[in-house]
Amino acid sequence: MPLEIVLVPLLKDNYAYLVRHAAADITAVVDPSEAEPVLQMARARGWELTHVLNTHHHHDHTGGNLRLKQATGCVIVGPKADHDRIPGIDIAVEEGKRFEFGRTHAEILFIPGHTRGHIAYWFPESAALFCGDTLFAMGCGRMFEGTAPQMWASLSKLRCLPPATRVYCGHEYTQNNARFALTIEPGNVALKMRAMHVDEQRSRGLATIPSTIAEEQATNPFFRADMPSIGAGLGLAGADPVVVFAEIRRRKDEF
């Protein structure tokens, strides 16, 4: 049975996600920056929160952990590499291990770069990826604790997931990311069309998440740093994709 996934807007532009496995009567929340909106949405649906799934340690992804644990007794799951930086952690997970969630499971993917211990939860049976701040719709996270080679390797891992995989990221950054992406690939027709659609969604106050791996492969410049046309457009024809990626990230940091 596919998971039921509900987006929970938090703070200025954060997203958490309620993830419901009805057959097992369990509900997780991914990356809760604060507790009360999560509790309110779960209660409105008659769901009892049983788990918190953290992708990384930043406070805007873990700030609600302890309050949620106090209110519900939920189990907190997070990256083993960041065990000491995840508030209230009960279960530490790492790549190569499955996290069993009722009658389904998440594959744990180690995707450092934004932080040194960042992970993603990929639920293959539900075609759902929770990737925190490593991958955004048409963007990627800043490299606060990692390097360009690490981040490029992490993104390369994610872009190899099945094309129909839905991408649930940590922030509503899509409109700005689209505007930047067009400075890198102004001739990308798929990107132009997607940017127009995003503008229309945001004008109506709608979320732009989830996207899919296929959409990111076609329009996300950080996924496409090994495309010869992008390297050439940046004056880096023939350069290693890591060098091209680093230049795109540098330009985005200054955008």
N, C-alpha and C positions, 0 to 999 in steps of 0.2 A: 504493500500500500504506500503510495507516495506521501511524503511529508506535507503537512499544511504549513505554509510560511507566511507570516504577517509582518510587514514592515512597521517599525516603531520609530517615529521621528523624535530625536532628542537634542537638547541644547540648540545651537544655531543651525548646524548642518549635519549632525551625526545621525546615523541610522543604527539601531539595534534590530534584531529579528527574533520574533517568537517562532519557534520551530516545534510543531506538534506532531507526535506519533499517536494517532487516535487508538490504534489497536492495542498499544501498550499503556495507554492513558498516562503518557509522560509529555512534558513540555519543557523545552530549553529556551533560554534567551542568549543570543550571541552578542557579545561586546556591549553590555549595558553601562553607559556613562553615568546614568542616574537611575534610581530605583522606582520612584512613584509612578511615572508614566507606564513603565513596564507592568507594575502591579495592577494598575487601573485597567490596562488593556487585557491582561490575562483574566482578571475578575469579570470583566464585561462579557467575556466569551465563556465563562465557566470553566476555565482551565486552571489547574494547579501547577505552579512552577516547580519543577523538580531538578533542573540543571542550569548552570551558567557555563557557557563555552566562551573562553577568551582566546583571541588570536595573538595578542601581544599585551605588553604591560602598561602602555600609556593610559593616563588617568581618564581620558575621555573615552576609554573602552573598558575600564575596570572600576570606575568610580562608584557604580551601584552595587558592586559585589557584596560587600559586608552587610549593607542594609537588606538586600534581597535574601541573603542567608539567614539573617536575623528574623525576617518576616516569614520565611517559608521553610527553612531548613534545607534548602536546595544544595546540591553537590556542585562544587566549583571545579571546572576542568580548565587546564591551561598548559602552555608549552613547558616541557621539562627544562629546556635551556634557560627559561626565565622563572623558574620555580620560586626564587626568593623575591621576585618583583610582582607576583600576582596575588592580590589581597584575598585571603581566605582559601587558597587553593587546597583541594582535597585529592585530585587525581592529576598527575603530570603525564602528558602524552608526547610522543615523538614520532618522527617519520619512520615508516616501516611497521608501525603498529596500527591496529584498528581501534576506534572507540566504538564500543557496542552501545547502541541507542535503541532500546526496546528490541524489535525484531528486524531492525536495519542497522547500518553502521556507517561511520565516517572513516575515510582514509585520511591519515594525517600527513600533510605535506610541509616540509621544512622550507620556508621561503624567506631567508634573511635578506637584509638590505635596508629596509626602513628601520627595523631594530635588529639586534643580533640574534634574538630568539624567536622571531615571528613564525607562526604556523598558519596553515589554512585547514579547514575542515571540508572535505569533499565527500558528499553523499552520492555515490554513483547510481544507486537505485532510483534516486529522485532527481538526478541530473542537476544537483545544486552545489555550488561552491561558495563558501564563506571565507573571504580572503582578506578581511580587515583593511589595512592601509597599504598593502603591497601593490595591488592592482585596483585601479579605479576605472570607471567607464571613460574610455579615451584618455586615460592617464595612469600614473603610478605614484607611489609615495615618495616623499623626500628621503634621502639617505642619511638619516640622523646617526645611525650607529654602524652602517655598513659601507660597502664599496660598490663601485660601478660593476666590477665583475660578479660580485655576489648578487646584485639586483638583476642584472641581465640573466644570470643563471636561473634565478627564481622565476622571472617572467617567462623565460623559455620553457620552464617546467609547466607553468600554468597554461601556456598557449598550446601545449600538446594534449590537453584534456579534450574529450569529445566536443565537437563544435556546438552541439545543442545544449551544453552545460550552461545553466543560468548563473550569472555572476552577481553575488550579493556582497557589495563592498561597504566600507565604513562611513562614507560621506557623500553628500550631494554636491559634487564638484563638476558635474558633467558639462554644464553650459560653458564654464570657463575653460575646461579642458578642450572642448570642441573648438573654441575660438583659437586656442593655442595650436591645436593640431592642424588647423587650416594654414597656419604660418609655415608649417613644415611640409605639408603636402597640399598646396592650393589647387592642384589639378585632380585630386582624388574625388571622383564622382560620388562614390559611396559615402565618403566623409561629408561632402557637401549636403547630401540628402539627409544624413543622420543629424547633422548640425541644425538643419531647418526643423526637423521633427522635434529635437530637443528644445529649441526655442519655443515651439508651439506648446509643448508639454509644460514648460516652466511658466509660460504666460497664463496658463490655466491653474497654476499652483500644484501641478502633478509631479510625483516622483519620477525620475528617469531610470530607476533601478527596479528590477534587474536588467542587465544586458545579457548577451551570450558570448561565449568564447568565439563563435564565428563572427559576430559583430566586431569584437575587439581585434581579431585577426585582420579584418578589412579596413579598420578605421583608427586604431590606436597606434600612434607613432612609436610608442615605447615597445610595442610588440613587433614593430616592423623595422627595427633598426638595422636588420640585415638585408633590407631591400636595396639593391644597387641604386635605384632612383633616388632614394632618400639620402644615402651617402653622397651621391653626386650633387644633390641640391644643397647640401651643407658644405660643399667644398672639400669633401672627404672621400672622394671616389676611390674605391679599392681598400678603404681602411677596415680594420677589424670591427665587427659589429659592437664590441664593447666600447670602442672609441667613439663610434657614432652615437650609441646610446648615451654615453657620458655627455656628449655635446648637446643632445636633445634635452637631457635633464638639466644641464647648466642653463640653457635658454629658458626652460620652463621656470626655473628658480628665479629668473630675472623678469619673467613675463608680467 
